[in-house]
Amino acid sequence: MKGASVLISIIFILGLGIFISCIEIFSFDTDSEQGILVVDGFVSDVSSNELDDERYFDIRLVMTGEVKNSRDEPVIGAEVQVSNDLSEFWDYTEVESGLYRLFFEDFKAESDRTYQLHIQLSNGQRYESDPGYLPDDHLESELLWEETSQPEYRTVAGETQIREARGLLFKAKMPTFENNVTVYNKWDFMTTYIFTAPLASADDPNRVCWVNDQFFVDDVVIKKESKGEAIHDLFFLNVDTRLVVGGLSILIRQQSMTDKYYQFWQDLKNQEKQADLFAPPPYNLISNMSPVGHDGEVLGYFGVVRESFSRWVFDETELTFSPLTPGISLAPLCLFIPPPECFNCFEGPFAPRAIVSNKRPEWWIGW
């Protein structure tokens, strides 16, 4: 049970979110009652001021609980820094419990530098990562999509039925590259949609919100390859039941990483597939984090990656059929005893850690 608890902790804080020279293999001790620090974070070669959407580099810290029905605790009051090999330091700011943010809009990783994460907990215990570096290559993929259908399991009147769901299958096409090059890629996805409070007045600033939901497309795709022009399936978007009223856009992020960081992700995904009561505990997960001057345990990986982004914006006119778009509709609910979300878009039924704003993104057009 302790092993399953720790694995769930790692998967939860990674979301879509854990990003090297001497690599330490972490051996899990199922008899340990001591909390284990779990670290999730990365830096990349793309700074915040180079993106259309606001994005800062984050570090998330939690401490696993003991073997009992207790939740993992966010780590508060820590001091978190990133440094390079020139002895330059940048401080993170704690913005919520367990979440630390690097408020430097022009900060980005450079090719000729190494970067190291430093953590000091409120009890004085220190941890740090091995020096990390950018991978040599980043070969940006081309985003493709096609109309298709996939079987979907639905419960109707208490019975499970299989139906064909119409939707879009998104793919990534890799460019041609030299045969002696091996690339390690990861794709993840951020969905933006509109949520409207139907009973708010037309001039109310809280009538319409834009919601960034990293769990709308809840998957991470990793691929290793040594030849170009491969086409990888990314995700299937069910346009019969998953679209939301008012518009939808998906930001596809591609990250290139070192072979060690890729191995960490591959091991994590393999163990995630078997994360049930009878699965073995997490073992031999690569980590580049280490305790400094004590024997505390730590899991996770501080990554240094190259990034590129592709944005897809839903346009119904590009489809050969008219999709059903029930989405998040509050109209029936607001007819009787209206809940707060009928008057204020910030009160909507959003996924955990969704980012909600009533400011229209500059790139949001056509709706």
TORKOL-4160 file (C-alpha; in steps of 0.2 Angstrom, whole numbers, padded with zeros to 4 digits, m for minus):
367
<pt num="1" X="0000" Y="0000" Z="0000"/>
<pt num="2" X="0014" Y="0012" Z="0004"/>
<pt num="3" X="0022" Y="0009" Z="m0014"/>
<pt num="4" X="0005" Y="0012" Z="m0022"/>
<pt num="5" X="0003" Y="0028" Z="m0012"/>
<pt num="6" X="0020" Y="0035" Z="m0017"/>
<pt num="7" X="0017" Y="0031" Z="m0035"/>
<pt num="8" X="0000" Y="0040" Z="m0035"/>
<pt num="9" X="0009" Y="0055" Z="m0027"/>
<pt num="10" X="0022" Y="0056" Z="m0041"/>
<pt num="11" X="0008" Y="0054" Z="m0055"/>
<pt num="12" X="m0003" Y="0067" Z="m0047"/>
<pt num="13" X="0010" Y="0081" Z="m0045"/>
<pt num="14" X="0017" Y="0077" Z="m0063"/>
<pt num="15" X="0000" Y="0080" Z="m0070"/>
<pt num="16" X="0005" Y="0086" Z="m0087"/>
<pt num="17" X="0015" Y="0092" Z="m0080"/>
<pt num="18" X="0040" Y="0082" Z="m0068"/>
<pt num="19" X="0053" Y="0090" Z="m0079"/>
<pt num="20" X="0111" Y="0075" Z="m0076"/>
<pt num="21" X="0126" Y="0069" Z="m0077"/>
<pt num="22" X="0128" Y="0057" Z="m0062"/>
<pt num="23" X="0111" Y="0048" Z="m0062"/>
<pt num="24" X="0106" Y="0040" Z="m0045"/>
<pt num="25" X="0094" Y="0025" Z="m0045"/>
<pt num="26" X="0081" Y="0026" Z="m0032"/>
<pt num="27" X="0077" Y="0010" Z="m0023"/>
<pt num="28" X="0060" Y="0011" Z="m0014"/>
<pt num="29" X="0059" Y="0005" Z="0004"/>
<pt num="30" X="0042" Y="m0002" Z="0008"/>
<pt num="31" X="0046" Y="m0002" Z="0027"/>
<pt num="32" X="0050" Y="0016" Z="0028"/>
<pt num="33" X="0038" Y="0027" Z="0038"/>
<pt num="34" X="0047" Y="0043" Z="0034"/>
<pt num="35" X="0039" Y="0055" Z="0022"/>
<pt num="36" X="0047" Y="0056" Z="0005"/>
<pt num="37" X="0049" Y="0073" Z="m0004"/>
<pt num="38" X="0042" Y="0073" Z="m0022"/>
<pt num="39" X="0049" Y="0086" Z="m0034"/>
<pt num="40" X="0040" Y="0091" Z="m0050"/>
<pt num="41" X="0048" Y="0105" Z="m0061"/>
<pt num="42" X="0058" Y="0110" Z="m0077"/>
<pt num="43" X="0065" Y="0124" Z="m0086"/>
<pt num="44" X="0066" Y="0126" Z="m0104"/>
<pt num="45" X="0074" Y="0136" Z="m0119"/>
<pt num="46" X="0058" Y="0147" Z="m0121"/>
<pt num="47" X="0056" Y="0161" Z="m0109"/>
<pt num="48" X="0039" Y="0168" Z="m0102"/>
<pt num="49" X="0040" Y="0184" Z="m0113"/>
<pt num="50" X="0041" Y="0173" Z="m0129"/>
<pt num="51" X="0024" Y="0165" Z="m0127"/>
<pt num="52" X="0007" Y="0172" Z="m0131"/>
<pt num="53" X="0000" Y="0164" Z="m0115"/>
<pt num="54" X="0007" Y="0168" Z="m0098"/>
<pt num="55" X="0018" Y="0155" Z="m0092"/>
<pt num="56" X="0031" Y="0154" Z="m0078"/>
<pt num="57" X="0042" Y="0140" Z="m0073"/>
<pt num="58" X="0035" Y="0131" Z="m0058"/>
<pt num="59" X="0042" Y="0119" Z="m0045"/>
<pt num="60" X="0029" Y="0109" Z="m0035"/>
<pt num="61" X="0034" Y="0100" Z="m0019"/>
<pt num="62" X="0024" Y="0088" Z="m0009"/>
<pt num="63" X="0028" Y="0076" Z="0006"/>
<pt num="64" X="0021" Y="0058" Z="0005"/>
<pt num="65" X="0011" Y="0053" Z="0020"/>
<pt num="66" X="0013" Y="0037" Z="0031"/>
<pt num="67" X="0005" Y="0021" Z="0028"/>
<pt num="68" X="m0012" Y="0026" Z="0033"/>
<pt num="69" X="m0027" Y="0035" Z="0026"/>
<pt num="70" X="m0018" Y="0052" Z="0026"/>
<pt num="71" X="m0016" Y="0064" Z="0011"/>
<pt num="72" X="0001" Y="0069" Z="0005"/>
<pt num="73" X="0005" Y="0086" Z="0011"/>
<pt num="74" X="0011" Y="0101" Z="0001"/>
<pt num="75" X="0028" Y="0107" Z="0006"/>
<pt num="76" X="0026" Y="0125" Z="0012"/>
<pt num="77" X="0039" Y="0138" Z="0018"/>
<pt num="78" X="0053" Y="0131" Z="0007"/>
<pt num="79" X="0067" Y="0141" Z="m0001"/>
<pt num="80" X="0069" Y="0136" Z="m0019"/>
<pt num="81" X="0082" Y="0142" Z="m0031"/>
<pt num="82" X="0089" Y="0138" Z="m0048"/>
<pt num="83" X="0107" Y="0141" Z="m0053"/>
<pt num="84" X="0119" Y="0140" Z="m0068"/>
<pt num="85" X="0137" Y="0135" Z="m0069"/>
<pt num="86" X="0142" Y="0154" Z="m0069"/>
<pt num="87" X="0135" Y="0154" Z="m0050"/>
<pt num="88" X="0120" Y="0165" Z="m0055"/>
<pt num="89" X="0105" Y="0161" Z="m0044"/>
<pt num="90" X="0086" Y="0164" Z="m0047"/>
<pt num="91" X="0074" Y="0163" Z="m0033"/>
<pt num="92" X="0057" Y="0155" Z="m0034"/>
<pt num="93" X="0042" Y="0163" Z="m0025"/>
<pt num="94" X="0029" Y="0152" Z="m0016"/>
<pt num="95" X="0012" Y="0157" Z="m0024"/>
<pt num="96" X="0002" Y="0143" Z="m0015"/>
<pt num="97" X="0004" Y="0129" Z="m0004"/>
<pt num="98" X="0018" Y="0118" Z="m0011"/>
<pt num="99" X="0019" Y="0128" Z="m0028"/>
<pt num="100" X="0034" Y="0139" Z="m0031"/>
<pt num="101" X="0036" Y="0151" Z="m0046"/>
<pt num="102" X="0050" Y="0158" Z="m0055"/>
<pt num="103" X="0045" Y="0176" Z="m0059"/>
<pt num="104" X="0058" Y="0181" Z="m0071"/>
<pt num="105" X="0050" Y="0184" Z="m0088"/>
<pt num="106" X="0066" Y="0183" Z="m0098"/>
<pt num="107" X="0074" Y="0168" Z="m0089"/>
<pt num="108" X="0077" Y="0153" Z="m0101"/>
<pt num="109" X="0090" Y="0139" Z="m0102"/>
<pt num="110" X="0104" Y="0142" Z="m0114"/>
<pt num="111" X="0114" Y="0129" Z="m0124"/>
<pt num="112" X="0131" Y="0132" Z="m0116"/>
<pt num="113" X="0125" Y="0132" Z="m0098"/>
<pt num="114" X="0121" Y="0119" Z="m0085"/>
<pt num="115" X="0106" Y="0121" Z="m0072"/>
<pt num="116" X="0104" Y="0115" Z="m0055"/>
<pt num="117" X="0089" Y="0115" Z="m0043"/>
<pt num="118" X="0092" Y="0119" Z="m0024"/>
<pt num="119" X="0078" Y="0116" Z="m0011"/>
<pt num="120" X="0079" Y="0120" Z="0008"/>
<pt num="121" X="0064" Y="0115" Z="0018"/>
<pt num="122" X="0058" Y="0124" Z="0033"/>
<pt num="123" X="0067" Y="0112" Z="0045"/>
<pt num="124" X="0083" Y="0115" Z="0037"/>
<pt num="125" X="0085" Y="0100" Z="0026"/>
<pt num="126" X="0093" Y="0103" Z="0009"/>
<pt num="127" X="0091" Y="0094" Z="m0008"/>
<pt num="128" X="0098" Y="0098" Z="m0025"/>
<pt num="129" X="0098" Y="0091" Z="m0042"/>
<pt num="130" X="0112" Y="0085" Z="m0053"/>
<pt num="131" X="0118" Y="0099" Z="m0065"/>
<pt num="132" X="0106" Y="0098" Z="m0080"/>
<pt num="133" X="0108" Y="0103" Z="m0098"/>
<pt num="134" X="0098" Y="0106" Z="m0114"/>
<pt num="135" X="0097" Y="0091" Z="m0126"/>
<pt num="136" X="0107" Y="0094" Z="m0142"/>
<pt num="137" X="0093" Y="0093" Z="m0154"/>
<pt num="138" X="0074" Y="0098" Z="m0155"/>
<pt num="139" X="0065" Y="0093" Z="m0171"/>
<pt num="140" X="0048" Y="0101" Z="m0171"/>
<pt num="141" X="0034" Y="0090" Z="m0177"/>
<pt num="142" X="0020" Y="0095" Z="m0188"/>
<pt num="143" X="0002" Y="0094" Z="m0181"/>
<pt num="144" X="m0010" Y="0084" Z="m0191"/>
<pt num="145" X="m0028" Y="0079" Z="m0188"/>
<pt num="146" X="m0041" Y="0068" Z="m0197"/>
<pt num="147" X="m0060" Y="0064" Z="m0194"/>
<pt num="148" X="m0063" Y="0047" Z="m0187"/>
<pt num="149" X="m0073" Y="0037" Z="m0175"/>
<pt num="150" X="m0069" Y="0026" Z="m0160"/>
<pt num="151" X="m0079" Y="0014" Z="m0149"/>
<pt num="152" X="m0085" Y="0022" Z="m0133"/>
<pt num="153" X="m0092" Y="0014" Z="m0118"/>
<pt num="154" X="m0108" Y="0022" Z="m0111"/>
<pt num="155" X="m0120" Y="0017" Z="m0097"/>
<pt num="156" X="m0138" Y="0019" Z="m0102"/>
<pt num="157" X="m0152" Y="0014" Z="m0090"/>
<pt num="158" X="m0139" Y="0004" Z="m0080"/>
<pt num="159" X="m0132" Y="m0005" Z="m0094"/>
<pt num="160" X="m0115" Y="m0003" Z="m0103"/>
<pt num="161" X="m0117" Y="0000" Z="m0121"/>
<pt num="162" X="m0104" Y="0002" Z="m0135"/>
<pt num="163" X="m0106" Y="0016" Z="m0148"/>
<pt num="164" X="m0096" Y="0024" Z="m0161"/>
<pt num="165" X="m0091" Y="0042" Z="m0156"/>
<pt num="166" X="m0086" Y="0054" Z="m0169"/>
<pt num="167" X="m0071" Y="0064" Z="m0167"/>
<pt num="168" X="m0054" Y="0070" Z="m0172"/>
<pt num="169" X="m0038" Y="0060" Z="m0171"/>
<pt num="170" X="m0023" Y="0072" Z="m0168"/>
<pt num="171" X="m0005" Y="0066" Z="m0174"/>
<pt num="172" X="0012" Y="0073" Z="m0174"/>
<pt num="173" X="0023" Y="0071" Z="m0190"/>
<pt num="174" X="0042" Y="0071" Z="m0187"/>
<pt num="175" X="0053" Y="0080" Z="m0200"/>
<pt num="176" X="0067" Y="0071" Z="m0209"/>
<pt num="177" X="0083" Y="0070" Z="m0199"/>
<pt num="178" X="0100" Y="0062" Z="m0200"/>
<pt num="179" X="0101" Y="0044" Z="m0196"/>
<pt num="180" X="0114" Y="0046" Z="m0183"/>
<pt num="181" X="0103" Y="0057" Z="m0172"/>
<pt num="182" X="0092" Y="0050" Z="m0158"/>
<pt num="183" X="0078" Y="0062" Z="m0151"/>
<pt num="184" X="0068" Y="0060" Z="m0135"/>
<pt num="185" X="0051" Y="0069" Z="m0136"/>
<pt num="186" X="0036" Y="0072" Z="m0125"/>
<pt num="187" X="0020" Y="0080" Z="m0130"/>
<pt num="188" X="0007" Y="0086" Z="m0118"/>
<pt num="189" X="m0009" Y="0097" Z="m0120"/>
<pt num="190" X="m0018" Y="0112" Z="m0112"/>
<pt num="191" X="m0036" Y="0115" Z="m0117"/>
<pt num="192" X="m0044" Y="0132" Z="m0116"/>
<pt num="193" X="m0063" Y="0134" Z="m0117"/>
<pt num="194" X="m0077" Y="0147" Z="m0113"/>
<pt num="195" X="m0088" Y="0146" Z="m0098"/>
<pt num="196" X="m0103" Y="0158" Z="m0097"/>
<pt num="197" X="m0114" Y="0162" Z="m0082"/>
<pt num="198" X="m0131" Y="0163" Z="m0091"/>
<pt num="199" X="m0140" Y="0174" Z="m0078"/>
<pt num="200" X="m0126" Y="0187" Z="m0077"/>
<pt num="201" X="m0130" Y="0203" Z="m0086"/>
<pt num="202" X="m0122" Y="0206" Z="m0103"/>
<pt num="203" X="m0110" Y="0220" Z="m0096"/>
<pt num="204" X="m0105" Y="0210" Z="m0081"/>
<pt num="205" X="m0086" Y="0206" Z="m0082"/>
<pt num="206" X="m0089" Y="0190" Z="m0073"/>
<pt num="207" X="m0101" Y="0184" Z="m0086"/>
<pt num="208" X="m0088" Y="0175" Z="m0097"/>
<pt num="209" X="m0073" Y="0166" Z="m0092"/>
<pt num="210" X="m0059" Y="0157" Z="m0101"/>
<pt num="211" X="m0054" Y="0141" Z="m0093"/>
<pt num="212" X="m0036" Y="0133" Z="m0095"/>
<pt num="213" X="m0039" Y="0115" Z="m0091"/>
<pt num="214" X="m0024" Y="0103" Z="m0092"/>
<pt num="215" X="m0035" Y="0088" Z="m0088"/>
<pt num="216" X="m0047" Y="0090" Z="m0103"/>
<pt num="217" X="m0035" Y="0080" Z="m0114"/>
<pt num="218" X="m0028" Y="0070" Z="m0100"/>
<pt num="219" X="m0013" Y="0061" Z="m0107"/>
<pt num="220" X="0006" Y="0063" Z="m0110"/>
<pt num="221" X="0014" Y="0055" Z="m0126"/>
<pt num="222" X="0033" Y="0050" Z="m0126"/>
<pt num="223" X="0042" Y="0044" Z="m0141"/>
<pt num="224" X="0061" Y="0039" Z="m0144"/>
<pt num="225" X="0066" Y="0038" Z="m0162"/>
<pt num="226" X="0081" Y="0038" Z="m0173"/>
<pt num="227" X="0073" Y="0041" Z="m0190"/>
<pt num="228" X="0063" Y="0055" Z="m0197"/>
<pt num="229" X="0045" Y="0056" Z="m0205"/>
<pt num="230" X="0037" Y="0045" Z="m0192"/>
<pt num="231" X="0019" Y="0049" Z="m0188"/>
<pt num="232" X="0013" Y="0047" Z="m0170"/>
<pt num="233" X="m0005" Y="0047" Z="m0163"/>
<pt num="234" X="m0007" Y="0060" Z="m0149"/>
<pt num="235" X="m0025" Y="0060" Z="m0144"/>
<pt num="236" X="m0043" Y="0057" Z="m0149"/>
<pt num="237" X="m0055" Y="0072" Z="m0146"/>
<pt num="238" X="m0073" Y="0066" Z="m0145"/>
<pt num="239" X="m0083" Y="0080" Z="m0154"/>
<pt num="240" X="m0099" Y="0072" Z="m0150"/>
<pt num="241" X="m0099" Y="0075" Z="m0132"/>
<pt num="242" X="m0083" Y="0084" Z="m0127"/>
<pt num="243" X="m0084" Y="0101" Z="m0135"/>
<pt num="244" X="m0090" Y="0115" Z="m0124"/>
<pt num="245" X="m0102" Y="0129" Z="m0129"/>
<pt num="246" X="m0093" Y="0145" Z="m0135"/>
<pt num="247" X="m0077" Y="0138" Z="m0142"/>
<pt num="248" X="m0062" Y="0127" Z="m0139"/>
<pt num="249" X="m0043" Y="0128" Z="m0142"/>
<pt num="250" X="m0029" Y="0115" Z="m0138"/>
<pt num="251" X="m0011" Y="0120" Z="m0136"/>
<pt num="252" X="0000" Y="0106" Z="m0140"/>
<pt num="253" X="0018" Y="0107" Z="m0132"/>
<pt num="254" X="0032" Y="0097" Z="m0138"/>
<pt num="255" X="0047" Y="0095" Z="m0127"/>
<pt num="256" X="0064" Y="0087" Z="m0132"/>
<pt num="257" X="0074" Y="0080" Z="m0117"/>
<pt num="258" X="0090" Y="0070" Z="m0113"/>
<pt num="259" X="0090" Y="0051" Z="m0113"/>
<pt num="260" X="0090" Y="0050" Z="m0094"/>
<pt num="261" X="0075" Y="0061" Z="m0092"/>
<pt num="262" X="0066" Y="0051" Z="m0105"/>
<pt num="263" X="0070" Y="0035" Z="m0096"/>
<pt num="264" X="0062" Y="0043" Z="m0080"/>
<pt num="265" X="0046" Y="0047" Z="m0090"/>
<pt num="266" X="0045" Y="0030" Z="m0098"/>
<pt num="267" X="0047" Y="0021" Z="m0082"/>
<pt num="268" X="0034" Y="0032" Z="m0074"/>
<pt num="269" X="0021" Y="0029" Z="m0087"/>
<pt num="270" X="0025" Y="0010" Z="m0087"/>
<pt num="271" X="0021" Y="0009" Z="m0068"/>
<pt num="272" X="0006" Y="0021" Z="m0070"/>
<pt num="273" X="m0002" Y="0008" Z="m0081"/>
<pt num="274" X="m0002" Y="m0005" Z="m0067"/>
<pt num="275" X="m0005" Y="0007" Z="m0052"/>
<pt num="276" X="m0018" Y="m0004" Z="m0043"/>
<pt num="277" X="m0019" Y="m0013" Z="m0026"/>
<pt num="278" X="m0010" Y="m0028" Z="m0033"/>
<pt num="279" X="0004" Y="m0018" Z="m0043"/>
<pt num="280" X="0022" Y="m0019" Z="m0036"/>
<pt num="281" X="0028" Y="m0003" Z="m0028"/>
<pt num="282" X="0038" Y="0010" Z="m0038"/>
<pt num="283" X="0056" Y="0004" Z="m0040"/>
<pt num="284" X="0072" Y="0009" Z="m0048"/>
<pt num="285" X="0064" Y="0026" Z="m0054"/>
<pt num="286" X="0078" Y="0037" Z="m0060"/>
<pt num="287" X="0080" Y="0053" Z="m0051"/>
<pt num="288" X="0092" Y="0067" Z="m0052"/>
<pt num="289" X="0087" Y="0074" Z="m0035"/>
<pt num="290" X="0098" Y="0070" Z="m0019"/>
<pt num="291" X="0098" Y="0075" Z="m0001"/>
<pt num="292" X="0113" Y="0086" Z="0005"/>
<pt num="293" X="0121" Y="0082" Z="0022"/>
<pt num="294" X="0107" Y="0070" Z="0028"/>
<pt num="295" X="0099" Y="0053" Z="0023"/>
<pt num="296" X="0081" Y="0060" Z="0018"/>
<pt num="297" X="0073" Y="0052" Z="0003"/>
<pt num="298" X="0067" Y="0061" Z="m0012"/>
<pt num="299" X="0059" Y="0057" Z="m0029"/>
<pt num="300" X="0056" Y="0066" Z="m0045"/>
<pt num="301" X="0066" Y="0074" Z="m0058"/>
<pt num="302" X="0071" Y="0092" Z="m0062"/>
<pt num="303" X="0072" Y="0093" Z="m0081"/>
<pt num="304" X="0080" Y="0105" Z="m0093"/>
<pt num="305" X="0071" Y="0104" Z="m0110"/>
<pt num="306" X="0069" Y="0112" Z="m0127"/>
<pt num="307" X="0051" Y="0117" Z="m0131"/>
<pt num="308" X="0040" Y="0121" Z="m0146"/>
<pt num="309" X="0021" Y="0124" Z="m0147"/>
<pt num="310" X="0007" Y="0122" Z="m0159"/>
<pt num="311" X="m0011" Y="0129" Z="m0156"/>
<pt num="312" X="m0026" Y="0121" Z="m0163"/>
<pt num="313" X="m0043" Y="0131" Z="m0163"/>
<pt num="314" X="m0059" Y="0122" Z="m0166"/>
<pt num="315" X="m0068" Y="0127" Z="m0182"/>
<pt num="316" X="m0084" Y="0118" Z="m0185"/>
<pt num="317" X="m0084" Y="0123" Z="m0203"/>
<pt num="318" X="m0069" Y="0112" Z="m0206"/>
<pt num="319" X="m0079" Y="0096" Z="m0202"/>
<pt num="320" X="m0089" Y="0086" Z="m0214"/>
<pt num="321" X="m0103" Y="0084" Z="m0201"/>
<pt num="322" X="m0111" Y="0095" Z="m0188"/>
<pt num="323" X="m0105" Y="0089" Z="m0171"/>
<pt num="324" X="m0116" Y="0089" Z="m0155"/>
<pt num="325" X="m0109" Y="0102" Z="m0143"/>
<pt num="326" X="m0118" Y="0100" Z="m0126"/>
<pt num="327" X="m0102" Y="0105" Z="m0117"/>
<pt num="328" X="m0105" Y="0114" Z="m0100"/>
<pt num="329" X="m0122" Y="0121" Z="m0101"/>
<pt num="330" X="m0131" Y="0128" Z="m0085"/>
<pt num="331" X="m0147" Y="0133" Z="m0093"/>
<pt num="332" X="m0158" Y="0119" Z="m0086"/>
<pt num="333" X="m0150" Y="0121" Z="m0069"/>
<pt num="334" X="m0152" Y="0140" Z="m0068"/>
<pt num="335" X="m0171" Y="0139" Z="m0071"/>
<pt num="336" X="m0176" Y="0134" Z="m0053"/>
<pt num="337" X="m0164" Y="0138" Z="m0038"/>
<pt num="338" X="m0149" Y="0145" Z="m0047"/>
<pt num="339" X="m0132" Y="0141" Z="m0040"/>
<pt num="340" X="m0118" Y="0154" Z="m0039"/>
<pt num="341" X="m0111" Y="0148" Z="m0056"/>
<pt num="342" X="m0127" Y="0155" Z="m0064"/>
<pt num="343" X="m0121" Y="0172" Z="m0060"/>
<pt num="344" X="m0103" Y="0171" Z="m0059"/>
<pt num="345" X="m0092" Y="0162" Z="m0072"/>
<pt num="346" X="m0078" Y="0160" Z="m0059"/>
<pt num="347" X="m0089" Y="0148" Z="m0049"/>
<pt num="348" X="m0091" Y="0135" Z="m0063"/>
<pt num="349" X="m0088" Y="0116" Z="m0060"/>
<pt num="350" X="m0070" Y="0116" Z="m0066"/>
<pt num="351" X="m0057" Y="0103" Z="m0064"/>
<pt num="352" X="m0044" Y="0104" Z="m0050"/>
<pt num="353" X="m0030" Y="0116" Z="m0054"/>
<pt num="354" X="m0039" Y="0124" Z="m0069"/>
<pt num="355" X="m0034" Y="0142" Z="m0072"/>
<pt num="356" X="m0049" Y="0153" Z="m0074"/>
<pt num="357" X="m0049" Y="0171" Z="m0081"/>
<pt num="358" X="m0061" Y="0184" Z="m0087"/>
<pt num="359" X="m0048" Y="0192" Z="m0098"/>
<pt num="360" X="m0050" Y="0187" Z="m0116"/>
<pt num="361" X="m0034" Y="0180" Z="m0123"/>
<pt num="362" X="m0026" Y="0190" Z="m0137"/>
<pt num="363" X="m0026" Y="0175" Z="m0149"/>
<pt num="364" X="m0044" Y="0170" Z="m0145"/>
<pt num="365" X="m0054" Y="0175" Z="m0161"/>
<pt num="366" X="m0069" Y="0170" Z="m0170"/>
<pt num="367" X="m0081" Y="0168" Z="m0155"/>
